[in-house]
Amino acid sequence: TDLYQRFAQLVPQLEENGHYNIDEKRKAVTLTDKGVEKIEQLLGISNIYEEQGIRMVHHLEQALRAQTLFHKDKEYVVKDGQVMIVDEFTGRLMPGRRYSEGLHQALEAKEGVEVQHESRTLATITFQNFFRLYDNLAGMTGTAVTSAEEFEKVYNLEVVVVPTNQTMIRKDKPDKIFMSEQAKVKAVTSEIKRRHEAGQPVLVGTIAIEKSEMLSAMLKKEGVTHEVLNAKNHAREAEIISKAGQRGAVTISTNMAGRGTDIKLGEGVTELGGLFVLGTERHEARRIDNQLRGRSGRQGDPGESQFYVSMDDDMLRVFGGDRMKKIMEGLRVPPDQPIENRLVSKSLEGAQERVEGHYFDMRKQVLSYDDVLNKQREAIYTLRRGIMMKGVWKEAKSGEQDLHERIQELLAEQAEQLVATHTAEGKPEQWNIEEIGEVLAAVSGVALAQVRAKLDTARNDGTREGPEATREGLSRVATEILTTRLAAREEELGAETLKQLERSASLRAVDTHWMEHLDTMDYLRTGIGLRGYGQRDPLVEYQKEGFQLFQKLLATIKATVVEVVFKAQAVKTEQEQGVARHPVAASVTTSDQQKPSATGQTGAAAKTDSSGQLHNPNKQVGRNDPCPCGNGKKFKKCHGA
């Protein structure tokens, strides 16, 4: 974690447009040659992209992103010594969620809190594919219409508009558009104060925590009593929202403002025009703006809503500000003079539609790539569920098989592949029989001399009948060596223990290698876009290479299962008070030597009687008693763990 802290100190020394360039639309930051030189100078190395320095590039890129693209009290907050992500749509904290690939660690280093270790991905799925797992899919929301195209294309769901219970009489005024942020904030403060003094309740919507706190400071200067509702004080949300419709109430909120609740109007508020909703900025998605408007004018109540926007707002600046600025300059609008112009408002909505389209395309692309991984995910989880729940091996091509029978088949497959690999070229006398023998001896644990003798006999017997017969003979002998060893293991451990061992080994192989496969697919996804420069479709390339990687994954899982079943020791351990808490009482250790047991001796920790019941030889030792092994620790902290 030291490198994260080191780069958190170096990156602030870089300057935008000199050392790096920010692309806000793509949410990306790129180092310039000058920036690379500056970092190399600060680090005291000649080339950061050399093999010795390449690990530095990862830390540099994440520190740069953390410094330039992520802002405190907007994308995240610092609470209780931790960096917590803020959901950009709801404005709520997302405890337990962390950015991947070291970005979260870079943010922790930037904010000076404890840098936690990077996590590994155990499983991954997009929201879209998660929802598709349900047999039936439906929902109700007041803002589905603006996303109707996405519902139809992604989920094949039609959006139907249900009429309101009472006629909606809220007045939605056209946006007030200002040339500068400063003029807009001044006008917002003035409008809030005016309505507050008249007694009309006001709900102010902001897009970030920092904006809500800045506006709060300005209202304090004006002497306007108000409440602030954001991710930092969401615990009081119900209390704040319950009072938001009372006479003279002013509530400043991020996007979380009482979504899905009715803000009850206080006495005399109806005559004043109901709740006034003031949006201080347009969101990138129209549905978020509609949700804010929807706090007012519910159940036939009167209400009013209006957005105040400026040319400096992020959404306009990044996605359409230039064109709109030209329109306003053409109208010769003074900086502090707002306009309510249908042409400008239409242009503003057009900008929002373009933003929504841009992000929909991004989500569609992510989904296209995840669809490739989704097929692999389904296959792996079908396999895993079969092993765990039924003790069966389930693959698409082979169907459902008893796990023990499938492992016997795997032995034959492994043997055939091994022989085929080392007998593919040349005449039989040139084949690498030596290597076949060494691998078989290593996998099975059978003495090398014994394996060699059997293979030599098979080769000599088959030589007279030709290469193919020789190859078949070698495969047959290799399979016999492995299956005989499996039968010996069954006799050695007992059928039930071997069954448990096979299940444990299979689950562990699936979990371990799937986790590694997810990382590999992630790396492939990161760089696959470059194939487009070679006139090749990146998605097609990802499908092809992803398929090859998945076949390799299955082969690796099978090889690992065989190896662990042959080499692991199954040690039965009795749980507390002689009650097993898991149906699989065998724990797997990858060594040919037996491990010390809960008694501190070598051998089985628990013995089994004819009924299959486990008995603990150390039953009389209490959990808090000194461990019999004599190291001074409590039994529960030592061999009783």
C-alpha positions in Angstrom: 0.0 0.0 0.0 3.0 2.3 0.3 3.0 2.9 -3.5 -0.6 4.3 -3.3 0.5 6.9 -0.7 3.6 7.7 -2.6 1.8 8.5 -5.9 -1.0 10.4 -4.0 1.8 12.8 -3.0 3.4 13.0 -6.5 0.2 13.4 -8.7 -0.8 16.8 -7.3 2.5 18.2 -8.6 1.3 17.6 -12.2 -0.6 20.3 -14.1 -3.7 19.9 -16.4 -3.2 20.5 -20.1 0.6 20.3 -19.6 1.2 17.0 -17.9 -2.2 15.4 -18.5 -5.5 15.8 -20.3 -9.0 15.2 -18.9 -11.8 13.9 -21.2 -14.9 14.5 -19.1 -17.3 13.0 -21.6 -15.4 9.6 -21.5 -14.5 10.1 -17.8 -10.9 9.4 -18.7 -7.5 11.1 -18.0 -4.4 10.7 -20.2 -0.8 11.5 -19.4 1.2 13.6 -21.9 4.8 12.9 -22.8 5.7 15.9 -20.6 3.7 14.3 -17.8 5.6 11.0 -18.1 8.9 12.8 -18.0 7.9 14.7 -14.9 6.8 11.5 -13.1 10.1 9.8 -14.1 12.0 12.7 -12.8 10.1 12.7 -9.5 10.6 8.9 -9.1 14.2 9.1 -10.2 13.9 6.4 -12.9 14.8 6.6 -16.6 11.7 4.8 -18.1 8.5 4.0 -16.1 7.4 1.7 -18.9 10.4 -0.6 -18.6 9.9 -4.0 -17.0 11.3 -2.8 -13.6 8.9 0.2 -13.5 5.8 -1.2 -15.2 4.1 -1.9 -11.9 4.4 1.8 -11.2 2.2 2.6 -14.2 -0.8 1.0 -12.5 -0.4 3.1 -9.4 0.2 6.2 -11.4 -2.9 5.8 -13.5 -5.2 5.1 -10.5 -3.7 8.0 -8.5 -4.3 10.3 -11.5 -7.9 9.2 -11.8 -8.5 9.6 -8.1 -7.1 13.1 -8.2 -8.8 14.5 -11.3 -12.0 12.6 -11.9 -13.3 11.8 -8.4 -14.2 14.6 -6.0 -14.9 14.4 -2.3 -18.6 15.0 -1.4 -19.6 14.3 -4.9 -18.6 10.8 -6.0 -17.6 9.8 -2.5 -17.5 11.0 1.2 -15.1 10.3 4.0 -16.9 8.9 7.0 -15.5 7.1 10.1 -12.1 7.0 8.5 -13.3 5.3 5.4 -13.9 6.3 1.8 -17.6 5.6 1.0 -19.1 5.7 -2.5 -22.1 7.9 -3.1 -24.7 6.6 -5.6 -24.9 9.3 -8.3 -28.6 8.6 -9.0 -30.0 8.3 -5.4 -27.4 10.4 -3.5 -27.2 7.7 -0.9 -24.1 6.1 0.6 -23.1 2.6 -0.6 -21.4 1.0 2.4 -19.4 -2.1 1.6 -19.1 -1.2 -2.0 -15.5 -0.5 -3.3 -14.1 0.6 -6.6 -12.0 -2.1 -8.3 -8.5 -2.3 -9.8 -6.9 -0.2 -7.0 -9.0 3.0 -7.6 -10.5 2.8 -4.1 -7.0 2.4 -2.5 -5.9 5.5 -4.5 -8.8 7.5 -3.1 -7.9 6.3 0.4 -4.3 7.5 -0.1 -5.6 10.8 -1.5 -7.8 11.4 1.6 -5.1 10.3 4.1 -7.2 7.4 5.6 -6.0 3.9 6.1 -5.3 2.2 2.7 -6.9 -1.2 2.7 -5.7 -4.2 0.7 -7.0 -4.8 -2.8 -9.8 -7.3 -3.0 -10.2 -10.2 -5.4 -13.4 -10.7 -7.4 -15.1 -14.0 -6.4 -18.1 -13.5 -8.7 -19.4 -10.9 -11.0 -22.6 -10.1 -12.9 -24.2 -7.1 -14.5 -27.5 -5.8 -13.1 -29.2 -6.6 -16.4 -28.1 -10.2 -16.4 -29.0 -10.5 -12.7 -32.5 -9.3 -13.4 -32.8 -11.7 -16.4 -32.4 -14.6 -14.0 -35.9 -14.1 -12.8 -38.7 -16.1 -14.4 -41.0 -13.0 -14.4 -40.0 -9.4 -14.6 -42.2 -6.4 -14.0 -42.1 -3.1 -12.1 -43.8 0.2 -11.4 -42.1 3.6 -11.3 -43.2 7.1 -12.1 -40.3 7.7 -14.4 -40.1 4.7 -16.8 -41.3 6.5 -20.0 -37.9 8.3 -20.6 -36.2 4.9 -20.4 -38.8 3.0 -22.4 -36.4 2.2 -25.3 -33.9 0.6 -22.9 -36.6 -1.5 -21.1 -37.7 -2.8 -24.5 -34.2 -3.6 -25.9 -32.7 -5.0 -22.8 -35.6 -6.8 -21.1 -38.2 -7.0 -23.9 -40.6 -5.1 -21.6 -43.2 -2.7 -22.8 -43.8 0.5 -20.8 -47.5 1.4 -20.2 -48.5 4.7 -18.7 -51.1 4.5 -15.9 -53.2 7.6 -15.4 -52.8 9.4 -12.1 -55.4 8.9 -9.3 -56.2 12.6 -9.2 -55.8 15.2 -12.0 -52.3 16.6 -11.8 -52.4 20.4 -11.5 -48.8 21.1 -10.7 -47.3 23.9 -12.8 -43.9 22.9 -14.4 -42.3 26.2 -15.5 -39.7 26.4 -18.2 -36.1 26.5 -17.1 -34.4 29.7 -16.1 -31.0 29.7 -17.9 -28.1 31.9 -16.8 -24.7 32.6 -18.4 -22.7 31.9 -15.3 -22.8 29.7 -12.1 -22.4 32.7 -9.9 -25.5 34.5 -11.3 -27.5 31.3 -11.0 -26.6 30.7 -7.4 -27.4 34.3 -6.5 -30.8 34.0 -8.2 -31.6 30.7 -6.5 -30.8 32.2 -3.1 -33.0 35.2 -3.8 -35.9 33.0 -5.0 -35.8 30.7 -2.0 -35.7 33.7 0.4 -38.7 35.4 -1.4 -40.9 32.2 -1.2 -39.8 31.4 2.4 -40.8 34.9 3.5 -44.2 34.4 1.8 -44.6 31.1 3.8 -44.5 28.8 0.8 -42.5 25.6 1.5 -39.5 25.1 -0.9 -37.7 21.8 -1.8 -34.3 22.5 -3.4 -32.7 19.7 -5.4 -28.9 19.6 -6.0 -26.8 17.0 -7.8 -24.0 16.7 -5.3 -23.3 16.9 -1.5 -20.8 19.7 -2.0 -23.4 21.8 -3.9 -26.0 21.3 -1.2 -23.6 22.4 1.5 -22.5 25.5 -0.5 -26.1 26.6 -1.0 -26.8 25.9 2.8 -23.9 28.3 3.7 -25.4 31.0 1.4 -28.9 30.7 3.0 -27.4 30.9 6.5 -25.9 34.3 5.5 -29.3 35.4 4.3 -30.8 34.2 7.6 -33.1 31.6 6.0 -33.9 28.7 8.3 -33.6 25.4 6.4 -32.8 21.7 6.6 -30.1 19.8 4.6 -30.8 16.3 3.5 -27.9 14.4 1.9 -25.9 11.2 2.3 -24.1 12.6 5.4 -27.3 12.9 7.5 -29.7 10.5 5.8 -30.5 9.0 9.2 -32.9 12.0 9.7 -34.5 11.6 6.2 -38.0 10.6 7.5 -38.0 13.4 10.0 -36.9 16.1 7.5 -39.2 14.9 4.7 -42.2 14.8 7.1 -41.8 18.6 7.7 -40.8 19.6 4.2 -44.4 20.6 3.3 -45.0 22.8 6.3 -45.5 26.5 6.0 -42.2 28.3 5.5 -40.1 25.1 5.4 -37.0 25.1 3.2 -35.3 21.8 2.5 -32.1 21.4 0.5 -31.5 17.9 -0.8 -29.5 15.8 -3.1 -31.3 13.4 -5.4 -32.4 11.2 -2.4 -35.2 13.7 -1.4 -38.0 11.4 -0.1 -38.2 9.4 -3.3 -41.5 7.5 -3.4 -43.1 9.4 -0.5 -45.9 12.0 -0.3 -44.8 15.3 1.2 -47.9 16.3 3.2 -48.8 20.0 2.9 -49.2 22.0 6.1 -52.2 24.1 7.0 -52.6 27.1 4.7 -50.0 25.9 2.2 -52.5 25.0 -0.5 -53.6 28.6 -0.8 -50.0 29.6 -1.2 -49.6 27.4 -4.3 -48.4 24.2 -2.6 -44.8 22.9 -2.5 -42.3 24.7 -4.8 -39.6 22.4 -6.2 -36.5 24.2 -7.3 -33.9 22.3 -9.2 -30.4 23.9 -9.2 -29.0 21.8 -12.0 -30.2 19.5 -14.7 -29.2 15.9 -14.2 -27.7 13.7 -17.0 -30.9 11.6 -16.9 -34.3 13.2 -17.4 -35.9 10.6 -15.1 -33.9 12.0 -12.1 -35.3 15.5 -12.9 -38.8 14.1 -13.2 -38.4 12.3 -9.8 -37.5 15.7 -8.2 -40.5 17.4 -9.9 -42.7 14.5 -8.6 -42.2 15.5 -5.0 -44.7 18.3 -5.6 -48.3 18.2 -6.9 -49.1 14.7 -5.7 -52.7 13.3 -5.2 -54.2 16.4 -6.8 -52.4 18.9 -4.6 -51.3 22.2 -6.1 -47.6 22.7 -6.7 -44.9 24.3 -8.8 -41.5 23.3 -10.2 -38.7 25.0 -12.0 -35.0 24.3 -12.9 -32.3 27.0 -12.7 -29.4 26.1 -14.9 -26.2 27.8 -16.1 -23.8 27.4 -18.9 -21.2 26.3 -16.3 -23.2 23.3 -15.2 -21.3 20.0 -15.8 -24.0 18.5 -18.0 -24.3 21.5 -20.3 -20.5 22.2 -20.4 -19.6 18.6 -21.4 -22.6 17.7 -23.6 -23.9 20.7 -25.4 -22.9 24.0 -23.8 -21.1 25.4 -26.8 -24.2 25.5 -29.1 -26.4 26.8 -26.4 -23.8 29.5 -25.4 -23.8 30.7 -29.0 -27.7 30.9 -28.9 -27.5 33.0 -25.7 -24.7 35.2 -27.0 -26.8 35.8 -30.2 -29.7 36.9 -28.0 -27.3 39.3 -26.3 -28.3 38.2 -22.8 -26.6 40.0 -19.9 -24.7 37.6 -17.5 -27.1 38.1 -14.6 -30.2 38.1 -16.8 -32.0 34.7 -17.0 -33.9 33.6 -20.1 -37.0 31.4 -20.4 -36.8 30.6 -24.1 -38.5 27.6 -25.7 -35.7 27.2 -28.2 -33.0 27.1 -25.5 -35.2 24.8 -23.3 -35.6 22.4 -26.3 -31.8 22.5 -26.9 -31.4 21.7 -23.2 -33.6 18.6 -23.5 -31.8 17.6 -26.6 -28.5 17.7 -24.7 -30.1 15.4 -22.0 -31.3 13.0 -24.6 -27.8 12.8 -26.1 -26.4 12.1 -22.7 -28.9 9.4 -22.0 -28.2 7.9 -25.4 -24.4 8.1 -24.8 -24.8 6.2 -21.5 -27.3 3.7 -22.9 -24.8 2.9 -25.6 -22.1 2.4 -23.0 -24.4 0.1 -20.9 -25.4 -1.8 -24.1 -21.7 -2.4 -24.9 -21.0 -3.6 -21.3 -24.0 -5.9 -21.6 -22.8 -7.3 -25.0 -19.5 -8.2 -23.4 -21.1 -9.6 -20.2 -23.4 -11.8 -22.4 -20.2 -13.7 -23.4 -19.2 -14.1 -19.8 -22.8 -14.9 -18.8 -22.8 -18.1 -20.9 -19.6 -19.2 -19.1 -21.1 -18.1 -15.7 -24.2 -20.3 -16.3 -22.0 -23.3 -17.2 -19.8 -22.9 -14.2 -22.6 -22.3 -11.7 -24.6 -25.3 -13.1 -21.5 -27.4 -12.6 -20.9 -26.0 -9.1 -24.5 -26.4 -8.0 -24.5 -30.0 -9.2 -21.4 -30.9 -7.2 -22.5 -29.1 -4.1 -26.2 -30.1 -4.0 -26.3 -33.5 -5.5 -22.7 -34.8 -5.8 -23.0 -34.9 -9.6 -20.9 -33.4 -12.4 -23.1 -31.6 -14.9 -21.7 -30.3 -18.2 -23.7 -29.3 -21.3 -22.2 -31.9 -23.5 -22.2 -34.8 -21.1 -25.3 -34.1 -19.1 -25.6 -35.1 -15.4 -23.2 -37.8 -14.1 -22.4 -39.3 -10.7 -19.3 -37.4 -9.5 -17.2 -40.6 -8.9 -18.0 -42.0 -12.3 -17.2 -38.6 -13.9 -13.8 -38.5 -12.1 -13.1 -42.0 -13.5 -13.8 -40.7 -17.0 -11.6 -37.7 -16.3 -8.7 -40.1 -15.6 -9.2 -41.7 -19.0 -9.4 -38.3 -20.7 -6.3 -37.1 -18.9 -4.4 -40.2 -19.9 -5.4 -40.0 -23.5 -4.5 -36.3 -23.7 -1.1 -37.0 -22.1 -0.3 -39.8 -24.5 -1.6 -37.8 -27.6 0.6 -34.8 -26.7 3.8 -36.8 -26.5 3.1 -39.1 -29.4 1.9 -36.6 -32.0 5.1 -36.4 -34.0 7.7 -38.8 -35.4 7.9 -42.6 -35.3 7.1 -44.6 -32.2 10.8 -44.9 -31.3 11.0 -41.0 -31.3 8.0 -40.6 -28.9 8.7 -39.1 -25.5 7.6 -42.0 -23.4 9.9 -40.9 -20.7 7.9 -37.7 -20.1 4.6 -39.7 -20.1 5.9 -41.8 -17.4 7.2 -38.9 -15.3 3.9 -37.1 -15.5 1.9 -40.3 -14.6 4.2 -41.0 -11.6 3.9 -37.4 -10.4 0.1 -37.3 -10.7 -0.7 -40.7 -9.3 2.1 -41.2 -6.8 2.9 -44.6 -8.2 6.7 -45.4 -8.3 8.3 -44.1 -11.5 10.1 -47.5 -12.2 6.8 -49.3 -12.0 5.1 -46.9 -14.4 8.0 -47.0 -16.9 7.9 -50.8 -16.9 4.2 -50.9 -17.8 4.6 -48.3 -20.6 7.6 -50.1 -22.1 5.6 -53.3 -22.2 2.7 -51.5 -24.0 5.0 -49.9 -26.5 6.8 -53.2 -27.3 3.5 -55.0 -27.7 2.1 -52.4 -30.0 5.1 -51.8 -32.2 4.4 -54.8 -34.5 0.8 -53.5 -35.2 1.7 -49.9 -36.1 1.8 -46.4 -34.5 -2.0 -46.2 -33.9 -2.1 -49.5 -32.0 0.9 -48.5 -30.0 -0.7 -45.2 -29.1 -3.9 -47.0 -28.0 -1.9 -49.4 -25.9 -0.1 -46.6 -24.2 -3.4 -44.8 -23.5 -4.9 -48.0 -22.1 -2.0 -48.6 -19.8 -1.9 -44.9 -18.6 -5.6 -45.1 -17.9 -5.2 -48.4 -16.0 -2.4 -46.8 -13.8 -4.7 -43.9 -12.8 -7.9 -45.9 -12.3 -6.0 -48.5 -10.3 -4.6 -45.8 -8.1 -8.1 -44.3 -7.6 -9.4 -47.8 -6.5 -6.5 -48.0 -4.1 -7.4 -44.6 -2.7 -11.0 -45.8 -2.2 -9.7 -48.8 -0.2 -7.3 -46.6 1.7 -9.8 -43.9 2.7 -13.2 -45.7 2.5 -15.9 -45.1 -0.1 -17.7 -42.4 1.9 -14.6 -40.4 2.7 -13.4 -40.6 -0.9 -16.8 -39.3 -2.0 -16.5 -36.3 0.3 -12.9 -35.7 -0.8 -14.0 -35.7 -4.5 -16.7 -33.2 -3.8 -14.5 -30.9 -1.7 -11.7 -31.1 -4.3 -14.1 -30.4 -7.2 -15.6 -27.4 -5.4 -12.3 -25.9 -4.6 -10.9 -26.4 -8.1 -14.0 -24.7 -9.6 -13.9 -21.8 -7.2 -10.2 -21.1 -7.3 -9.8 -21.3 -11.1 -13.1 -19.4 -11.8 -11.8 -16.5 -9.7 -8.6 -16.5 -11.7 -10.5 -16.7 -15.0 -12.6 -13.6 -14.0 -9.4 -11.6 -13.7 -8.1 -13.0 -17.0 -11.3 -12.1 -18.8 -11.2 -8.6 -17.2 -7.7 -8.1 -18.6 -8.8 -9.3 -22.0 -11.8 -6.9 -21.9 -9.5 -4.0 -21.0 -7.3 -4.2 -24.1 -9.6 -5.8 -26.7 -10.7 -2.4 -28.0 -7.4 -1.9 -29.7 -8.3 -4.7 -32.1 -10.5 -2.2 -33.8 -7.4 -0.5 -35.2 -6.7 -3.7 -37.1 -10.1 -3.6 -38.7 -11.4 -6.4 -36.5 -14.5 -6.3 -34.4 -13.5 -6.2 -30.7 -16.6 -8.0 -29.6 -16.1 -10.9 -32.0 -12.5 -11.1 -30.9 -13.6 -11.1 -27.3 -16.1 -13.9 -28.0 -13.4 -16.0 -29.8 -10.7 -15.6 -27.2 -13.1 -15.8 -24.3 -14.3 -19.2 -25.6 -10.7 -20.4 -25.9 -9.9 -19.2 -22.3 -13.1 -21.0 -21.0 -12.0 -24.3 -22.6 -8.6 -23.9 -21.0 -10.4 -23.1 -17.7 -12.4 -26.4 -17.8 -9.3 -28.4 -18.7 -7.4 -26.8 -15.7 -10.3 -27.5 -13.3 -10.4 -31.2 -14.4 -6.6 -31.6 -14.1 -6.7 -30.0 -10.6 -9.5 -32.3 -9.4 -7.5 -35.4 -10.5 -4.4 -34.1 -8.8 -6.1 -33.2 -5.5 -8.1 -36.4 -5.3 -4.8 -38.4 -5.6 -2.7 -36.3 -3.3 -4.9 -34.8 -0.6 -5.4 -36.3 2.8 -9.0 -36.4 4.1 -8.9 -35.6 7.8 -12.1 -36.0 9.7 -12.6 -33.4 12.4 -15.4 -33.4 15.0 -17.0 -30.0 15.4 -17.9 -28.5 18.8 -19.6 -31.0 21.2 -19.4 -33.7 18.6 -21.9 -32.1 16.1 -20.7 -31.6 12.5 -21.9 -28.3 11.1 -21.4 -29.1 7.5 -22.4 -32.3 5.6 -18.8 -32.6 4.3 -16.7 -33.6 7.3 -13.5 -34.0 5.3 -11.0 -31.1 5.0 -8.5 -31.3 2.2 -4.8 -30.8 2.7 -2.5 -31.1 -0.3 0.3 -33.2 1.1 1.0 -36.9 1.1 1.9 -36.7 4.8 -0.9 -36.7 7.4 -1.3 -33.4 9.2 -1.3 -32.9 13.0 -4.9 -33.4 14.3 -6.9 -31.7 17.0 -5.1 -34.1 19.5 -1.7 -32.7 18.6 -0.8 -36.2 17.2 -0.4 -37.3 13.6 -3.3 -39.2 12.2 -7.1 -38.9 12.1 -8.5 -36.4 14.6 -11.7 -38.4 14.9 -12.6 -42.0 14.6 -15.7 -43.4 13.1 -17.7 -46.3 14.5 -19.7 -48.8 12.6 -22.7 -46.4 12.5 -20.6 -43.7 10.9 -20.8 -41.5 14.1 -17.7 -39.3 14.8 -16.0 -39.7 18.2 -13.5 -37.1 19.5 -10.6 -38.6 21.6 -10.3 -35.1 23.3 -13.9 -34.7 24.2 -13.0 -34.0 27.8 -10.9 -31.0 26.8 -13.0 -27.8 27.2 -12.8 -25.0 24.7 -11.2 -22.6 27.2 -8.8 -25.2 28.7 -5.1 -25.2 27.8 -4.4 -27.1 24.6 -3.0 -30.7 25.2 -0.2 -30.0 22.7 1.5 -27.9 25.4 2.1 -24.6 23.6 0.2 -22.6 26.3 -2.7 -21.5 24.0 -6.4 -22.2 24.8 -7.7 -25.3 23.1 -10.2 -23.2 21.0 -7.4 -21.0 19.7 -5.1 -23.9 18.9 -6.0 -27.5 17.8 -9.7 -26.9 18.7 -10.0 -24.1 16.1 
